[in-house]
Amino acid sequence: MRKSRRQIISRISEAIGLGLVALDLVVLFAIYQPLVNRVAEAQHRRDELWQKTRDQQVRVDLLKKYQTAMPQTGKGLEDFMTNRIPPRREAYSITAHLIHKVADAAHVKILSMSYHLDSERKDPLQRLAIELNVQGPYAGLLKFAHALETANDVILIRDFFIAPGTAGDLSLHLGADIYLTP
């Protein structure tokens, strides 16, 4: 009888143990695992939001920097527009005066000069195309081109071609653009 009692208690203990193991497995798969997944998803969302917040803060700081620099930029732009970009009604005479002054300083002779106003584009600045043919020594032609390019007015040299000229001099064909306010 003792053995059977032990066997009964042993079997009951085994059944309780198996029941507890089964209960642990049910708790693990039914409650704990979904809870871990939810926590991981929440952490992932929190990290994403934290990254977005940091990115937005960097962007706000950059915009604040631009906002503080805006008055100086506006003054610089106004200075550029008034001192470097001639108005359209004065552009031809200012350009002609500048070209003749630079040619005299470089000891070169202007053979021909033509203008073409590009009015097709609707940009804030208009482009006045200038075509020049100049004759003189090589050093003078380079000095002339350099002086035009570094002038106070915004002149962009787009074509530059040197060819043999007459009487031992060289001939320079120069295409440039000057920008002006409408």
C-alpha positions, 0 to 999 in steps of 0.5 A: 500500500505504501508503494501505491500511495507513493506512486499516486503522490508521485503521479499527482506531483508529475501531473502538477509539474506537467500542468505547471510547465504547460501553464508556463508555456501558455503564459510565455506564448499567450502573454509574455511574448506578445508583451515583449513584441509590443515593448519592442515596437514601442521602443522602435517608435520612440527611437524613430520619434526621437530621431525625427525630433532631433532632425527637426531641431537641427532644421529649426536651428539652421532656420534660426541661423538663416533668420539672423543672417537675413538682414545682412544678406538683404543689405548685401543684396541691396548693395550688390544690386545698386553698386554692381548691377547697372540699371537698363537705361544706363547700361549701354553708356556705362558698358561703353565707357568701361570698355573704352577705359579698359582698352586705353589702360591696356593699350589695345584698339577696339575694332568693333563693338555690338550689343544684344539685349536678351529680353526673352528670359524672365529672370530678375536680372536681364542679360546684355550680350556684348561682342568685341573685336580688339587688336593689340599686343598679346600682353595688352589683350590679356590685360584687357580681358582680365580688367573686364572680368574683374571690373566692379560691374558683373561681366561674365566672359563667355567667348575668348578667341585670339587670332593673328591680326594686322601689322604684327598685332593679334586680334581678340574676339571676346563675347561677354555678358553684363547683367542689369536691372530691368 
